[in-house]
Amino acid sequence: MSERKAIIIDLDGTLFNSNKEISEFNSSRLRECNELNHITIIATARPLRTVINRIPGDFKPTYIVLCNGAWITKDNQLIHRDEICAADVKRICNELSRAGYYPMIEANDTFFSDDKEKSWLEGKIFPFSEYNCIDACKILAFRADGIDETGVDRIIAGNFTKVITDRGTLLQISKKGCTKVSACEVILQREGIDWKDTIAFGDDTNDLPIFKKAGYPIAMGNASEELKSEAKWITGTNDENGVGMAIDRFILNKVPSGSEAV
C-alpha cells in the first residue's frame, strides 16, 4: 500500500493486551506507520485520563478519539468537542434514576457517580453531587443483569446516540450523531483522506459502524463473530500482537505472521 492511509484502532481488546498495555511490537509498528506519513487514530470509548498514561512514550498517535467521539485530541490539544448540553444531562439522569439506574456522567475528563457497583471503573470517581451542570461527553449506566434497551429508548426518545457494550451490561449515551465514525469523519476531512484509504481494527460489535465505512476492516482473533463476519481479514488476538501483525502484512510489506484470510 503506497497511498497515505489512516489507521483507526480500538483500544480495549484490540491494541491493549489483557494487561491493558500496548506492546513494544505493536508500538514499533505504529511508529513506522507515522514515519511513512500515514496517520494513526486511536478511537475509544475511554476518556483521556485512562488513555494517555497507557501510551508508550515512543509512540505518539496522530489523533485520539475519546468518549465514543465526543472529544478529539491532537498533539495533546483538544481540537473538537461534541457534547450533551447540561440541561439534557440533568433530564436524562433524573429519568434514569427513576427507572432504577445509578446514572454516571463523564464531563471535562472527570467521572461522577454514586453507583456502588463500579469497581470495573478506573481512576478517581467523584460523588454525583459534585457534578456542576456542565456539558458532558457521555452519560452511562451499568446493570449486571443487562440494560433494559426498550426502557432506555423511551427515556432518550431517539434524540441521542446510544451504545450498549460489555455484553449488554453498560449503557453509554452521547449527543445525537456523536460516534467514533463522526469523529473519524472530522479527522479524515481535515487530512484529505477518503474512507476507502482507511484500515480499521476492532474486536466488538460496537466497532461495526467503523467496519462498514472503512476500506479495509481487520478483526482481531478474539473479536465477536458478528464483527469477524464484516472483516476483510482476521489477524491475531490482542495478546498475540494482532495489530502489529496486520500492519506488517498490509502496510510495511513484511513477512506475514500467521494471520487468517477471510
N, C-alpha and C positions, 0 to 999 in steps of 0.2 A: 504494500500500500504506500504509494509515494505522495498522495494528496495529503493536505493538512487535515487531521482528524480531531474530533472531540471525543474523549474517552470519559464516559459517565459511569461512576462506580458507587454502588450502595456500600454501606459500612458493615452493619451487623449481619453476620452470616455470609458476607461476601469478601470485603477487603480485610475486615477484622477476623482473626482466627478465634478459637474458642476462649483464649485468654484476653480477648478484646485488644489485641495488639496487631500492628501492621508489621509483617515480617520483613527482614532485610532483603530477601529475594524480591518480594513484591515492591518494596520501596525502591530498590535499584532499577527495576524495570520501568517504573513510573518516572523516575528521574531521567532515564534515557528518552522517554517519550517527550518530556519537556524540552530536553536538549535538541530534539529533532523538530521543534516548533509545533508539535501537537499540543492541544490543551487538555488538561486533566481536571475533571469536575467531580468532586465528592458530593453526592446527593443523598441526604439522610433525613430521617425524622428527628434526629437528635438536635439539641440546642448547642450553641457554640462552646459552652464551658465543658461539655463532656466529649468534645471532639478535639479541640485544639491541643490539649496536653497529651493526646494519644498519637499525634502525627510525628513521626521521626524528624529530628532536626535537619536531616539531609534531604528530606523530600518536602517540597513546597507545592501543593496543588494550585493550579491556576485560579480556580474558584471553589468555594464551598457553598453548597445549597443546604440550608438548615431548616429545621422545623417544617418538613414537607413543603418547602418552597416559600415560606414566609420571609426568610432573610437570604440574601446573597452577600458573601464577603469576597473581597479580592485584596491581596496584599495587606491583610489584617484590617481592612477598612470595610465598613458596612456600606454597600452601594445600592441596595434595593430592599424595600420593606413592603410587605403585602399582608396587613394585619387586620384582625377583627376589632371593630371600634368598641370602646369601653362600654357604651350603652348596651350593645348586643351581648357582650361578655356577661354583664350583670344579669340580663334577662335569661340567657341560656343556663347560667349557673343556678339561678333560682329554680328554674324548671327541672333541671337535672336533680337538684336536691329534693324537690317534691316527688320525683319519680323513684327516689330511693338510692340515688348515687351520691358519692362524695366527689363533687367536681374539683378539678385541678386546673391550674392556669399557668401557662408558660408566657411570661411577659418580661421584656427587657433583660433577657438572659437570666431570669430569676424564676424559681418554681415555687408556687403557692399551693398548699394542700393541707387538709385536716384528715385525709384518709389514713386510717390506722394500718391498712394492708398495703403499704408502699415500700416494702423492703427491696423490691426489684428496681427502685429508682436509684440514680447515682447523684452524689453531691448533696449540698445543704438544701434543706427544704424549709420554707418559711410558712408560718401559720397563715391560713386563709384570710384571717382578719387583717393581715398586713398588706394585702393587695389594695392598691390605692387608685382603682378605677382608671387604669391606663390601657391603651390599646394592647392587644395580646396576639402573640404568634399563633397560639392554639389553646383550645380547651380540651381536657382529657377526662376520661372516667375509666376506672378499672373494675371489672367484676369477674371473679374467679370462675363462676359458673356460666359466663357468657353474657355478652351485651344483647339487650332486647332491641334489635335493629328496628322493628316496626315502631316501638315506642319512641326511640330516638328520632326517627323520621318525622313523627308528629311534632316533636319539640323544635327541630330545626327547619321543618317545612320546606325543604329543598332550597333554602336560601344560603346554604353554606356547603363547603366541601367536607364530606365525611369519609374517614378511612378507619377500618376496623382491622387491627393487626393482632399479633401474639396469639394466634389460634382462636380468634374470636373473643378475646377477653379484654382488649384495650381499644377504647373509642378515642379517636382524635378528630377534632372539629377545627377546620380552618376557614378563613374567609372564602366566600364563593369564588371559584375559579383559581384559587391558590393551590397549586400542586407542584410536585417536582417537575412535571412536564412544563408548566407555565414558567417556572423559574429558569429551566434549561433553555426555553424558547428565548427569554431575555438575553441569556448569555450567547446563544448561537447567533442571534441577530447582531449583537454587539461585535462578535468576532467574524461575522461574514461566513459562517459555516452552515451548510444545509444538514437537515436530519439524515439524509442518505449517507453523509460522511461521519456519522456517529457510531461508536461502538459502546454498547451498554452492558454492564454486568449487574446481576441481581440474583436473589435467592428465594424471594417470597412473592405471593400473589399481588402484594401492593406495588411490586415493580412492573406489573403488566402494562400500565399505561405508557411507560417509557419504552418497554419492549415493543409495543405496537407502533411506536414512532421511529425508533432507531433503525439505522440502516443495517446494523449487524448486532443483534441481541445475543448475548452469551450467558447461558445459565450455569450456575455453579453445580458441581456434582451433588451437593447437599440441597439443591433447590427443590421447591414443590413440583409435583408432577405437572400441574397446570402451567407453571412458568416454563418448565422444560419443553412443553408442547409448543410454545411460542418462540423458542430459541432456534438460532441457526447453528449453534454449536454448544455442546456441553463440555465444560472444562473440569478440572479437578475441584475438590472441595475447598472450603475456606481454610482448612487445616493442611491442605496439600499445595498451597500457593497457586490455586487455580487461576487467579487474576494474572499473575506473572507468567504462567504457562501459556495462556492465550495471547498475551502481549508478545511473547517470544515468537509465536507462530504467525500472528496476523499483522504485526506492526514492525517488529525488529527482524523478521525473517531468519530467526534462529531455528535450530532443530526442534521440532515439536516434541512434547513430553507426555505422550500417553493420553491425550485428550480424545474424546469420542465425538465423531461427527454425527449430525442428525439430519 
